[in-house]
Amino acid sequence: MPLTLTLDTHGEELVSAYLRSGMYRWPEEVVARALETLAAAEPQVMPKRTMSPAEAVADIRELRKGVTLGGLRIKDLINEGRKD
């Protein structure tokens, strides 16, 4: 849903300065980056996103890549435990 914003003079000057710097091409890019920065600084305001089970498994697999315990891979330890 599109949202129309009205900036005060200071806000307009800030957006214009970033556009003149060449870092951004459109005012929407400046505002999007500002909101991303704000969300990182104040994460408690952001709504929690629920992952699907498949997304959660993929996320866990990505986080586990290369994780070792004393030179042993977690996968090897799990397999070793299944042998008992």
Sine and cosine of phi, psi and omega as CSV:
sin_phi,cos_phi,sin_psi,cos_psi,sin_omega,cos_omega
0.00,0.00,0.86,-0.51,0.03,-1.00
-0.90,0.44,0.55,-0.84,0.00,-1.00
-0.77,-0.64,0.76,-0.65,0.02,-1.00
-0.98,-0.20,0.77,-0.64,0.00,-1.00
-0.89,-0.47,0.54,-0.84,0.12,-0.99
-0.91,-0.42,0.86,-0.51,-0.01,-1.00
-1.00,-0.09,0.53,-0.85,0.15,-0.99
-0.97,0.25,0.04,-1.00,-0.06,-1.00
-0.85,0.52,-0.68,0.73,-0.01,-1.00
-0.88,0.47,-0.70,0.72,0.03,-1.00
-0.88,0.48,-0.67,0.74,0.04,-1.00
-0.89,0.45,-0.65,0.76,0.02,-1.00
-0.90,0.44,-0.65,0.76,0.02,-1.00
-0.90,0.45,-0.74,0.67,0.00,-1.00
-0.88,0.48,-0.71,0.71,0.00,-1.00
-0.88,0.48,-0.64,0.76,0.00,-1.00
-0.89,0.45,-0.67,0.74,0.02,-1.00
-0.92,0.38,-0.59,0.81,0.04,-1.00
-0.92,0.39,-0.66,0.75,0.02,-1.00
-0.92,0.40,-0.48,0.88,-0.01,-1.00
-0.92,0.38,-0.32,0.95,-0.03,-1.00
1.00,0.07,-0.03,1.00,0.01,-1.00
-0.94,0.35,-0.48,0.88,-0.04,-1.00
-0.72,-0.69,0.50,-0.86,-0.02,-1.00
-0.98,-0.17,-0.46,0.89,-0.11,-0.99
-0.75,-0.66,0.53,-0.85,0.04,-1.00
-0.84,0.55,-0.57,0.82,0.00,-1.00
-0.88,0.48,-0.57,0.82,0.04,-1.00
-0.91,0.42,-0.65,0.76,0.02,-1.00
-0.90,0.44,-0.72,0.69,-0.02,-1.00
-0.91,0.40,-0.66,0.75,0.02,-1.00
-0.88,0.48,-0.69,0.72,0.01,-1.00
-0.91,0.42,-0.64,0.76,0.02,-1.00
-0.89,0.46,-0.66,0.75,0.01,-1.00
-0.93,0.37,-0.61,0.79,0.06,-1.00
-0.89,0.46,-0.67,0.74,0.02,-1.00
-0.90,0.43,-0.68,0.73,0.03,-1.00
-0.90,0.44,-0.67,0.74,0.01,-1.00
-0.90,0.44,-0.58,0.81,0.03,-1.00
-0.94,0.34,-0.57,0.82,-0.02,-1.00
-0.98,0.21,-0.48,0.88,-0.05,-1.00
-0.76,-0.65,0.91,0.41,-0.10,-0.99
-0.90,0.43,-0.39,0.92,-0.04,-1.00
-0.90,0.43,-0.31,0.95,0.00,-1.00
-0.99,0.14,-0.45,0.89,-0.05,-1.00
-0.94,0.33,0.70,-0.71,0.07,-1.00
-0.92,0.39,0.58,-0.82,0.04,-1.00
-0.95,0.32,0.70,-0.71,0.05,-1.00
-0.99,-0.16,0.78,-0.63,0.02,-1.00
-1.00,0.04,0.77,-0.64,0.04,-1.00
-1.00,0.00,0.53,-0.85,0.15,-0.99
-0.97,0.26,0.33,-0.94,0.05,-1.00
-0.83,0.57,-0.64,0.77,0.00,-1.00
-0.90,0.43,-0.65,0.76,0.04,-1.00
-0.91,0.42,-0.63,0.77,0.01,-1.00
-0.90,0.44,-0.69,0.73,0.02,-1.00
-0.89,0.46,-0.71,0.71,0.01,-1.00
-0.88,0.47,-0.63,0.78,0.02,-1.00
-0.91,0.42,-0.70,0.71,0.02,-1.00
-0.89,0.46,-0.69,0.72,0.01,-1.00
-0.87,0.49,-0.65,0.76,0.01,-1.00
-0.91,0.41,-0.66,0.75,0.00,-1.00
-0.93,0.37,-0.48,0.88,-0.05,-1.00
-0.99,0.12,-0.21,0.98,-0.06,-1.00
-0.84,0.54,0.82,-0.57,0.09,-1.00
0.98,0.21,0.05,1.00,0.00,-1.00
-0.98,0.21,0.79,-0.62,0.00,-1.00
-0.77,-0.64,0.34,-0.94,0.09,-1.00
-0.83,-0.55,0.97,-0.26,0.00,-1.00
0.85,0.52,0.59,0.81,0.01,-1.00
1.00,0.04,-0.13,0.99,0.04,-1.00
-0.99,-0.12,0.64,-0.77,0.05,-1.00
-0.99,0.16,0.58,-0.81,0.01,-1.00
-0.85,0.53,-0.64,0.76,0.00,-1.00
-0.85,0.52,-0.67,0.74,0.02,-1.00
-0.91,0.41,-0.64,0.77,0.03,-1.00
-0.90,0.43,-0.66,0.76,0.02,-1.00
-0.90,0.44,-0.72,0.69,0.02,-1.00
-0.88,0.47,-0.63,0.77,0.03,-1.00
-0.89,0.45,-0.64,0.77,0.02,-1.00
-0.92,0.39,-0.49,0.87,0.01,-1.00
-0.95,0.30,-0.38,0.93,-0.02,-1.00
-0.95,0.32,-0.45,0.89,-0.06,-1.00
-0.96,0.28,0.00,0.00,0.00,0.00
